[in-house]
Protein backbone atom coordinates (compact mmCIF):
# COMPACT_ATOMS: atom_id res chain seq x y z
CA UNK A 1 0.00 0.00 0.00
CA UNK A 2 1.49 3.31 -1.02
CA UNK A 3 1.60 6.44 1.12
CA UNK A 4 -0.53 8.18 -1.52
CA UNK A 5 -3.21 5.48 -1.23
CA UNK A 6 -3.28 5.83 2.56
CA UNK A 7 -4.11 9.51 2.23
CA UNK A 8 -6.97 8.93 -0.18
CA UNK A 9 -9.58 7.35 2.04
CA UNK A 10 -12.98 8.99 1.98
CA UNK A 11 -15.07 9.27 5.12
CA UNK A 12 -17.15 6.29 4.03
CA UNK A 13 -14.06 4.22 3.23
CA UNK A 14 -12.69 4.96 6.71
CA UNK A 15 -16.00 3.82 8.20
CA UNK A 16 -15.77 0.58 6.24
CA UNK A 17 -12.19 0.01 7.38
CA UNK A 18 -13.23 0.65 11.00
CA UNK A 19 -15.96 -1.99 10.70
CA UNK A 20 -13.60 -4.54 9.20
CA UNK A 21 -10.96 -3.85 11.85
CA UNK A 22 -13.60 -4.25 14.60
CA UNK A 23 -14.83 -7.55 13.18
CA UNK A 24 -11.46 -8.82 11.97
CA UNK A 25 -13.08 -9.77 8.66
CA UNK A 26 -16.46 -9.09 7.10
CA UNK A 27 -18.74 -9.72 4.17
CA UNK A 28 -20.33 -6.88 2.21
CA UNK A 29 -23.63 -7.63 3.98
CA UNK A 30 -21.99 -7.37 7.42
CA UNK A 31 -20.42 -4.04 6.47
CA UNK A 32 -23.72 -2.76 5.08
CA UNK A 33 -25.68 -3.56 8.25
CA UNK A 34 -23.16 -1.69 10.44
CA UNK A 35 -22.74 1.47 8.36
CA UNK A 36 -24.52 4.61 9.56
CA UNK A 37 -27.00 5.87 6.93
CA UNK A 38 -25.99 2.97 4.69
CA UNK A 39 -25.76 3.37 0.94
CA UNK A 40 -26.97 0.68 -1.45
CA UNK A 41 -25.60 -2.84 -1.41
CA UNK A 42 -23.90 -2.26 -4.77
CA UNK A 43 -22.26 0.94 -3.48
CA UNK A 44 -20.77 -0.97 -0.53
CA UNK A 45 -19.49 -3.68 -2.85
CA UNK A 46 -17.94 -1.04 -5.10
CA UNK A 47 -16.21 0.62 -2.13
CA UNK A 48 -14.89 -2.73 -0.92
CA UNK A 49 -13.48 -3.39 -4.39
CA UNK A 50 -11.85 0.07 -4.43
CA UNK A 51 -10.33 -0.52 -0.99
CA UNK A 52 -8.94 -3.78 -2.29
CA UNK A 53 -7.50 -2.02 -5.37
CA UNK A 54 -5.91 0.62 -3.10
CA UNK A 55 -4.28 -2.16 -1.10
CA UNK A 56 -6.21 -1.80 2.16
CA UNK A 57 -8.19 -5.02 1.84
CA UNK A 58 -7.85 -8.51 0.45
CA UNK A 59 -10.53 -11.14 0.15
CA UNK A 60 -11.04 -14.84 0.39
CA UNK A 61 -13.95 -16.69 -1.10
CA UNK A 62 -16.15 -19.02 0.92
CA UNK A 63 -18.75 -20.50 -1.38
CA UNK A 64 -20.41 -17.57 -3.09
CA UNK A 65 -19.42 -15.09 -0.38
CA UNK A 66 -16.38 -12.85 -0.40
CA UNK A 67 -14.86 -12.30 3.04
CA UNK A 68 -12.81 -9.09 3.26
CA UNK A 69 -9.78 -8.77 5.53
CA UNK A 70 -7.41 -5.85 6.16
CA UNK A 71 -3.96 -6.14 4.59
CA UNK A 72 -2.28 -4.38 7.53
CA UNK A 73 -2.72 -4.97 11.24
CA UNK A 74 -4.71 -2.14 12.81
CA UNK A 75 -1.74 -1.08 14.95
CA UNK A 76 0.57 -0.82 11.95
CA UNK A 77 -2.03 1.08 9.92
CA UNK A 78 -2.59 3.41 12.87
CA UNK A 79 1.12 4.10 13.24
CA UNK A 80 1.39 4.86 9.55
CA UNK A 81 -1.59 7.24 9.69
CA UNK A 82 -0.20 8.90 12.82
CA UNK A 83 3.19 9.41 11.18
CA UNK A 84 1.47 11.09 8.23
CA UNK A 85 -0.50 13.32 10.61
CA UNK A 86 2.61 14.31 12.56
CA UNK A 87 4.54 15.01 9.36
CA UNK A 88 1.70 17.03 7.84
CA UNK A 89 0.47 19.09 10.78
CA UNK A 90 3.41 19.18 13.20
CA UNK A 91 6.39 19.36 10.82
CA UNK A 92 7.45 15.90 11.97
CA UNK A 93 7.69 16.93 15.63
CA UNK A 94 6.44 14.17 17.90
CA UNK A 95 6.69 16.42 20.95
CA UNK A 96 4.45 19.04 19.31
CA UNK A 97 1.91 16.35 18.43
CA UNK A 98 1.92 14.95 21.99
CA UNK A 99 1.58 18.47 23.42
CA UNK A 100 -1.44 19.08 21.19
CA UNK A 101 -3.03 15.78 22.23
CA UNK A 102 -2.49 16.54 25.91
CA UNK A 103 -3.90 20.03 25.41
CA UNK A 104 -7.02 18.59 23.77
CA UNK A 105 -7.58 15.98 26.45
CA UNK A 106 -11.02 16.60 27.94
CA UNK A 107 -10.54 14.22 30.80
CA UNK A 108 -7.87 14.19 33.44
CA UNK A 109 -4.96 11.96 32.57
CA UNK A 110 -4.70 9.15 35.09
CA UNK A 111 -1.58 8.47 37.10
CA UNK A 112 -1.26 5.17 35.27
CA UNK A 113 -1.24 6.97 31.90
CA UNK A 114 1.28 9.52 33.16
CA UNK A 115 3.51 6.68 34.39
CA UNK A 116 3.29 5.00 30.98
CA UNK A 117 4.23 8.25 29.24
CA UNK A 118 7.16 8.69 31.62
CA UNK A 119 8.36 5.16 30.83
CA UNK A 120 8.18 5.84 27.09
CA UNK A 121 10.10 9.10 27.50
CA UNK A 122 12.78 7.35 29.54
CA UNK A 123 13.09 4.57 26.94
CA UNK A 124 13.48 7.19 24.21
CA UNK A 125 16.21 8.96 26.23
CA UNK A 126 18.10 5.69 26.69
CA UNK A 127 17.90 4.94 22.98
CA UNK A 128 19.24 8.40 22.22
CA UNK A 129 16.27 9.45 20.14
Secondary structure, DSSP 8 states (H G I E B T S, - for coil): --HHHHTT--HHHHHHHHHHHHHSSB-HHHHHHHSTT---HHHHHHHHHHHHHTTSEEEEEETTEEEEEESS-HHHHHHHHHHHHHHHHSTT-HHHHHHHHHHH--S---HHHHHHHHHHHHHHHHHT-
